[in-house]
Amino acid sequence: MKTRRLTPALRRKLKSPMGLLVRGSPDEAMGKLKKMMEEVKPPMVVSVGDVVSRSMLQSNISPQVLIVDNRVMREPITPISVDVDQTLRVKNPPGTLTEEVWLIMEKAIQSNRRTRVLVEGEEDLLTLAAVLCAPLGSLVVYGQPREGIVVIKVTELMKETVRGLVEAMKIVA
């Protein structure tokens, strides 16, 4: 997959939740997520973002893949302390999905090892890569600032929708 950059129209579109918006305090949202996981029994859970990843870990929810950039609202934070089998590093400028992101996400998801993907740059758009790379039935969870969390169930339809969004991004030479 080539390196792609968001267009202004897509940026606006992606401000809306892509999955189920779970409102509430972190504790309430994590409680609802646990219930969902018991019902769905996802083959994989991917967390995108430092706040969501930390909240999940504090609630004893253990994502197989954690995508973090050690920043919250672009401000540096203390890195999450988590026991992982491997840490994969990737550079990804804001508003972009680099060619390398796709390789790293496939490696993280296919390794069947607990993996932290440490992004230098911006991790938000890796949600799209996670949906396209994760097995069907997986859950991809990210934060919706000041509202709660968004839970995306990976289905064929969701993969198709996300593929359309990625293809609508501008290819960077």
C-alpha positions as CSV (number, residue, x, y, z in Angstrom):
1,M,0.0,0.0,0.0
2,K,1.4,3.4,-1.0
3,T,1.9,6.3,1.4
4,R,-1.4,8.3,1.6
5,R,-2.4,11.7,3.1
6,L,-5.7,12.8,4.4
7,T,-7.7,15.4,2.3
8,P,-9.6,18.2,4.2
9,A,-12.9,16.5,3.3
10,L,-11.8,13.2,4.7
11,R,-10.4,14.8,7.8
12,R,-13.9,16.2,8.5
13,K,-15.5,12.9,7.8
14,L,-13.2,11.0,10.2
15,K,-14.1,13.3,13.1
16,S,-17.4,11.3,13.4
17,P,-17.1,7.9,15.2
18,M,-16.5,5.0,12.8
19,G,-18.0,2.4,15.1
20,L,-20.1,2.3,18.3
21,L,-19.6,5.3,20.5
22,V,-19.5,4.2,24.1
23,R,-20.1,7.3,26.2
24,G,-19.2,7.7,29.9
25,S,-16.3,8.0,32.2
26,P,-13.3,5.7,31.5
27,D,-14.6,3.2,34.1
28,E,-18.1,3.2,32.7
29,A,-16.8,2.8,29.1
30,M,-14.4,0.0,30.1
31,G,-17.3,-1.8,31.9
32,K,-19.4,-1.6,28.7
33,L,-16.4,-2.8,26.6
34,K,-15.9,-5.8,28.9
35,K,-19.6,-6.8,28.5
36,M,-19.3,-6.4,24.7
37,M,-16.1,-8.6,24.7
38,E,-17.9,-11.3,26.7
39,E,-20.8,-11.3,24.1
40,V,-18.6,-11.0,20.9
41,K,-15.6,-13.1,22.0
42,P,-13.3,-11.3,19.5
43,P,-10.3,-13.2,18.2
44,M,-8.3,-10.0,18.7
45,V,-8.5,-6.7,20.4
46,V,-6.5,-3.7,19.2
47,S,-6.3,-0.4,21.1
48,V,-5.4,2.8,19.4
49,G,-4.2,5.7,21.5
50,D,-2.4,6.1,24.8
51,V,-5.5,7.0,27.0
52,V,-7.6,4.1,25.7
53,S,-4.7,1.7,26.0
54,R,-4.0,2.8,29.6
55,S,-7.7,2.7,30.5
56,M,-8.0,-0.8,29.1
57,L,-5.0,-2.1,31.0
58,Q,-6.2,-0.5,34.2
59,S,-9.5,-2.3,33.7
60,N,-7.7,-5.7,33.1
61,I,-8.6,-5.7,29.5
62,S,-5.6,-6.9,27.6
63,P,-5.3,-5.8,23.9
64,Q,-3.1,-8.0,21.8
65,V,-1.9,-5.0,19.9
66,L,-1.5,-1.5,21.5
67,I,-0.9,1.4,19.2
68,V,0.6,4.4,21.1
69,D,2.7,7.5,20.4
70,N,3.4,8.5,24.1
71,R,1.4,11.7,23.6
72,V,-2.1,12.8,24.5
73,M,-3.6,15.7,22.5
74,R,-0.1,16.2,21.0
75,E,1.5,16.7,24.4
76,P,4.2,14.2,25.6
77,I,3.2,11.8,28.4
78,T,4.9,9.2,30.5
79,P,4.9,6.0,28.4
80,I,2.5,3.3,29.4
81,S,4.1,0.6,31.4
82,V,3.0,-2.7,29.8
83,D,4.4,-6.1,29.5
84,V,4.6,-7.0,25.8
85,D,6.4,-9.7,23.7
86,Q,7.6,-7.1,21.2
87,T,7.7,-3.4,20.4
88,L,7.6,-2.4,16.8
89,R,8.5,1.2,15.9
90,V,7.1,3.1,12.9
91,K,7.4,6.7,11.7
92,N,4.1,8.2,10.6
93,P,3.7,12.0,10.0
94,P,0.3,13.6,11.1
95,G,-2.5,13.1,8.6
96,T,-0.6,10.3,6.9
97,L,-0.5,6.6,6.5
98,T,3.0,5.6,5.4
99,E,3.9,2.5,3.4
100,E,5.8,1.2,6.4
101,V,2.6,1.4,8.6
102,W,1.0,-1.3,6.6
103,L,4.0,-3.6,6.9
104,I,4.3,-3.0,10.7
105,M,0.5,-3.5,11.3
106,E,0.5,-6.8,9.4
107,K,3.5,-7.9,11.3
108,A,2.0,-6.9,14.7
109,I,-1.3,-8.6,13.9
110,Q,0.0,-11.8,12.3
111,S,2.7,-12.4,14.9
112,N,0.2,-13.7,17.5
113,R,2.4,-12.0,20.1
114,R,1.4,-9.2,22.4
115,T,2.7,-6.2,20.5
116,R,3.2,-2.5,21.2
117,V,3.3,-0.4,18.0
118,L,5.2,2.7,19.0
119,V,4.5,5.5,16.5
120,E,6.8,8.4,16.0
121,G,4.4,11.0,14.7
122,E,0.7,10.4,14.9
123,E,-1.2,7.2,15.6
124,D,-4.8,8.2,15.0
125,L,-5.0,7.0,11.4
126,L,-3.5,3.6,12.3
127,T,-7.1,2.8,13.3
128,L,-7.8,2.4,9.6
129,A,-4.8,0.1,9.1
130,A,-5.8,-1.9,12.2
131,V,-9.3,-2.5,10.8
132,L,-8.0,-3.6,7.4
133,C,-5.3,-5.9,8.9
134,A,-7.2,-7.5,11.9
135,P,-9.1,-10.7,11.5
136,L,-12.9,-10.6,11.1
137,G,-14.7,-10.4,14.4
138,S,-11.9,-8.4,16.1
139,L,-12.5,-5.2,18.0
140,V,-10.5,-2.0,17.3
141,V,-11.0,0.5,20.1
142,Y,-10.0,4.2,20.1
143,G,-10.8,7.3,22.1
144,Q,-13.3,10.0,21.1
145,P,-12.0,13.0,23.0
146,R,-14.3,14.3,25.8
147,E,-17.0,11.7,24.8
148,G,-15.8,8.2,25.5
149,I,-14.5,5.3,23.3
150,V,-15.4,4.0,19.9
151,V,-15.5,0.3,19.4
152,I,-15.2,-0.9,15.8
153,K,-16.3,-4.5,15.1
154,V,-14.2,-5.8,12.1
155,T,-16.7,-7.1,9.5
156,E,-16.4,-7.4,5.7
157,L,-18.6,-4.3,5.4
158,M,-16.4,-2.3,7.8
159,K,-13.3,-3.4,5.9
160,E,-14.9,-2.3,2.7
161,T,-15.9,1.1,4.2
162,V,-12.4,1.6,5.5
163,R,-10.8,0.5,2.2
164,G,-12.9,3.2,0.5
165,L,-11.7,5.8,3.0
166,V,-8.0,4.8,2.5
167,E,-8.4,4.8,-1.3
168,A,-9.9,8.3,-1.1
169,M,-6.8,9.6,0.5
170,K,-4.2,11.4,-1.7
171,I,-1.3,9.2,-2.8
172,V,2.0,10.8,-1.8
173,A,4.8,10.4,-4.4
